């Protein structure tokens, strides 16, 4: 069996991991330009702190999932175009997953 590693999904996973590590190590300030910034997360300092921690944890979990997926997808020997499409779809899916889960958690936590 010939194994060809697909680096793009792996790179996306590493990027998610590094961004979550930075968010965890240096939590963003509410008045800054980085962090999980939505209407709900900016309602109060309590909302902000909760949303940053929650989204950072989800990003870390997503990073590990993407890294594992990169090795699984590599074993299927897709063409470069298919690899690119899979990578982009996974990036968008995990991005949307993090956003939807965090927004739901904010609403559940603060009883909207």
C-alpha positions as CSV (number, residue, x, y, z in Angstrom):
1,X,0.0,0.0,0.0
2,X,1.4,3.4,-1.0
3,X,0.9,6.1,1.6
4,X,0.8,9.7,0.5
5,X,0.5,12.3,3.2
6,X,-2.1,15.1,2.7
7,X,-0.6,18.2,4.3
8,X,-3.3,20.8,3.9
9,X,-5.8,19.2,6.4
10,X,-2.8,18.7,8.8
11,X,-1.8,22.3,8.4
12,X,-5.3,23.5,9.1
13,X,-5.3,21.3,12.2
14,X,-2.0,22.7,13.4
15,X,-3.3,26.3,12.7
16,X,-6.4,25.6,14.8
17,X,-4.1,24.2,17.5
18,X,-1.8,27.2,17.5
19,X,-4.6,29.7,17.5
20,X,-6.3,27.9,20.5
21,X,-2.9,27.8,22.3
22,X,-2.5,31.6,21.8
23,X,-6.0,32.3,22.9
24,X,-5.5,30.1,26.0
25,X,-2.1,31.6,26.9
26,X,-3.0,35.2,26.1
27,X,-6.8,35.6,26.6
28,X,-8.0,38.5,24.4
29,X,-9.4,41.6,26.0
30,X,-13.0,42.6,25.2
31,X,-12.0,45.9,23.7
32,X,-9.3,44.3,21.5
33,X,-9.6,43.1,17.9
34,X,-9.0,39.4,18.4
35,X,-10.9,36.6,20.0
36,X,-14.4,35.1,19.6
37,X,-16.3,38.3,18.7
38,X,-20.1,38.1,18.2
39,X,-23.0,40.1,19.4
40,X,-23.7,37.7,22.2
41,X,-20.1,37.4,23.3
42,X,-19.8,41.2,23.6
43,X,-22.9,41.7,25.8
44,X,-20.9,41.7,29.0
45,X,-17.5,40.8,30.5
46,X,-19.0,37.6,31.8
47,X,-20.3,36.7,28.3
48,X,-16.9,37.5,26.9
49,X,-14.9,35.4,29.3
50,X,-17.2,32.4,28.9
51,X,-17.3,32.6,25.1
52,X,-13.5,32.9,24.9
53,X,-12.9,29.8,27.1
54,X,-15.6,27.8,25.4
55,X,-14.6,28.6,21.9
56,X,-10.9,28.0,22.7
57,X,-11.7,24.5,24.0
58,X,-13.8,23.7,20.9
59,X,-11.0,24.9,18.7
60,X,-8.5,22.7,20.5
61,X,-10.7,19.7,20.1
62,X,-11.3,20.5,16.4
63,X,-7.6,20.8,15.9
64,X,-6.9,17.3,17.2
65,X,-9.8,16.0,15.1
66,X,-8.4,17.6,11.9
67,X,-5.0,16.2,12.6
68,X,-6.4,12.7,12.9
69,X,-8.6,13.2,9.9
70,X,-5.5,14.3,7.9
71,X,-3.9,10.9,8.4
72,X,-7.1,9.0,7.6
73,X,-7.8,11.0,4.4
74,X,-4.2,10.5,3.3
75,X,-4.7,6.8,3.1
76,X,-7.3,7.1,0.4
77,X,-5.0,8.6,-2.3
78,X,-7.3,11.3,-3.6
79,X,-6.1,13.7,-6.4
80,X,-4.8,17.1,-5.4
81,X,-8.1,18.8,-6.4
82,X,-10.1,16.4,-4.3
83,X,-7.7,16.9,-1.4
84,X,-8.1,20.7,-1.7
85,X,-11.9,20.4,-1.7
86,X,-12.0,18.1,1.3
87,X,-9.6,20.4,3.2
88,X,-11.7,23.5,2.5
89,X,-15.0,21.7,3.3
90,X,-13.5,20.4,6.6
91,X,-12.2,23.9,7.4
92,X,-15.6,25.5,6.9
93,X,-17.4,22.7,8.8
94,X,-15.3,22.9,11.8
95,X,-15.4,26.8,11.8
96,X,-19.2,26.6,11.6
97,X,-19.3,23.9,14.3
98,X,-17.3,26.0,16.7
99,X,-19.4,29.1,16.1
100,X,-22.8,27.3,16.4
101,X,-21.8,25.3,19.5
102,X,-20.4,28.4,21.2
103,X,-23.5,30.5,20.4
104,X,-25.7,27.8,21.7
105,X,-23.6,27.5,24.9
106,X,-23.8,31.2,25.5
107,X,-27.6,31.2,25.1
108,X,-27.9,28.1,27.4
109,X,-25.6,29.6,30.0
110,X,-27.2,33.0,30.1
111,X,-30.8,31.9,29.6
112,X,-31.9,33.9,26.6
